[in-house]
Amino acid sequence: DIPTAADHAKLCLPEARRGQGANFGSVMLPRLIPRAIAMQMLYTAEPVTAQEALQWGVVNKVVPLAQLAEATNAFARAILKNAPITLQRYKHMTVKGLDLPIAAAIRLDAGPNPYLSEDRIEGARAFVEKREPRWQGR
């Protein structure tokens, strides 16, 4: 969902050079980045640098290789501080609502409802008490 790349990395869809199909890449890439850039990557099969991938939104962050593990671990820890039911809801809603018109996507009832959870009460209580919440996933 949120890719990080080492600064030396190169990304490529080499299927055109191998006589293969790239079905997944040809469907997904134009949905993730501008169509012209996706077509360039698909047609030429030439690698792009991590910085180009960052510029085009293929990755969210580029870090030196020596810092890659710590950067991804720190990012994971930042996510894990948040309410698990809310995170699950975000995932369900974004996946199921991505291709829907906005009005239909907003009306989706996908994933767990954080508004009915014990974690919602805990989150508000922790905020008022100025402490870290203790999420239960309920």
C-alpha positions as CSV (number, residue, x, y, z in Angstrom):
1,D,0.0,0.0,0.0
2,I,2.8,2.4,0.9
3,P,6.0,1.5,-0.8
4,T,9.5,2.6,0.2
5,A,12.5,2.1,-2.0
6,A,16.2,2.0,-1.4
7,D,18.0,4.9,-3.2
8,H,19.9,2.5,-5.5
9,A,16.8,0.6,-6.6
10,K,15.6,0.5,-10.2
11,L,12.0,-0.5,-11.1
12,C,11.1,-2.1,-14.4
13,L,8.4,-4.0,-16.2
14,P,10.6,-6.2,-18.5
15,E,7.9,-8.2,-20.1
16,A,8.1,-6.5,-23.5
17,R,11.7,-7.6,-23.7
18,R,10.8,-11.2,-22.8
19,G,7.7,-11.6,-25.0
20,Q,5.4,-11.8,-22.0
21,G,2.1,-10.2,-21.2
22,A,2.4,-7.9,-18.1
23,N,-1.3,-8.2,-17.7
24,F,-1.2,-7.0,-14.1
25,G,1.3,-4.2,-14.8
26,S,-0.6,-3.0,-17.8
27,V,-3.9,-2.8,-15.9
28,M,-2.5,-1.4,-12.6
29,L,0.3,0.9,-13.6
30,P,-1.9,3.4,-15.6
31,R,-4.2,3.5,-12.5
32,L,-1.3,4.5,-10.2
33,I,0.7,7.0,-12.3
34,P,0.1,9.2,-15.3
35,R,-0.9,7.2,-18.3
36,A,1.9,8.5,-20.5
37,I,4.6,7.5,-18.0
38,A,2.9,4.1,-17.5
39,M,2.9,3.5,-21.3
40,Q,6.6,4.6,-21.5
41,M,7.5,2.1,-18.8
42,L,5.5,-0.7,-20.5
43,Y,6.6,0.0,-24.1
44,T,10.3,0.5,-23.4
45,A,10.8,-2.0,-20.6
46,E,13.6,0.4,-19.4
47,P,14.2,0.7,-15.7
48,V,13.3,3.9,-13.8
49,T,15.4,5.1,-10.8
50,A,14.0,5.2,-7.3
51,Q,13.9,9.0,-7.5
52,E,11.9,8.9,-10.7
53,A,9.5,6.4,-9.1
54,L,9.2,8.8,-6.2
55,Q,8.5,11.7,-8.5
56,W,5.8,9.7,-10.3
57,G,4.1,8.4,-7.2
58,V,5.1,4.8,-7.6
59,V,6.8,4.8,-4.2
60,N,6.2,7.1,-1.3
61,K,9.7,7.4,0.1
62,V,13.3,6.8,-1.0
63,V,16.0,6.2,1.6
64,P,19.6,5.0,1.5
65,L,19.9,1.2,1.5
66,A,21.6,1.3,5.0
67,Q,18.5,3.0,6.4
68,L,15.8,1.0,4.5
69,A,15.0,-1.5,7.3
70,E,14.8,1.2,10.0
71,A,12.8,3.5,7.8
72,T,10.2,0.8,7.1
73,N,10.1,-0.3,10.7
74,A,9.6,3.2,11.9
75,F,6.8,3.7,9.4
76,A,5.2,0.4,10.5
77,R,5.4,1.5,14.2
78,A,3.7,4.8,13.3
79,I,0.8,2.9,11.7
80,L,0.6,0.5,14.6
81,K,0.0,3.4,17.0
82,N,-3.4,3.9,15.4
83,A,-6.8,2.2,16.0
84,P,-6.8,-1.2,14.2
85,I,-10.5,-1.1,13.4
86,T,-10.1,2.3,11.8
87,L,-7.1,1.1,9.7
88,Q,-9.1,-1.9,8.6
89,R,-12.0,0.3,7.6
90,Y,-9.7,2.6,5.6
91,K,-8.3,-0.4,3.7
92,H,-11.8,-1.8,2.9
93,M,-13.2,1.6,1.9
94,T,-10.3,2.6,-0.3
95,V,-10.2,-0.8,-2.1
96,K,-13.9,-1.1,-2.6
97,G,-14.6,2.5,-3.3
98,L,-11.7,3.4,-5.5
99,D,-13.5,3.0,-8.9
100,L,-17.0,4.2,-7.6
101,P,-18.4,7.6,-8.0
102,I,-17.8,9.6,-4.9
103,A,-21.4,9.6,-3.7
104,A,-21.6,5.8,-4.0
105,A,-18.2,5.3,-2.3
106,I,-19.2,7.5,0.6
107,R,-22.3,5.3,1.2
108,L,-20.3,2.0,1.2
109,D,-20.6,0.0,4.4
110,A,-17.2,-1.8,4.0
111,G,-15.2,-3.3,6.8
112,P,-15.7,-2.9,10.5
113,N,-17.5,0.3,11.8
114,P,-15.2,2.2,14.1
115,Y,-18.0,4.4,15.3
116,L,-19.6,1.4,17.1
117,S,-16.3,0.2,18.6
118,E,-14.9,0.1,22.1
119,D,-11.7,1.6,20.5
120,R,-13.6,4.8,19.6
121,I,-14.5,5.3,23.3
122,E,-10.9,4.5,24.3
123,G,-9.5,6.9,21.6
124,A,-11.6,9.8,22.9
125,R,-10.8,8.9,26.6
126,A,-7.1,8.8,25.9
127,F,-7.2,12.1,24.1
128,V,-9.0,13.8,27.0
129,E,-6.6,12.2,29.5
130,K,-3.6,13.1,27.4
131,R,-2.2,9.6,27.1
132,E,-1.6,7.0,24.5
133,P,-4.6,4.9,23.7
134,R,-4.7,1.2,24.5
135,W,-6.4,-0.3,21.4
136,Q,-8.2,-3.6,21.8
137,G,-9.4,-4.0,18.2
138,R,-13.0,-4.2,19.4
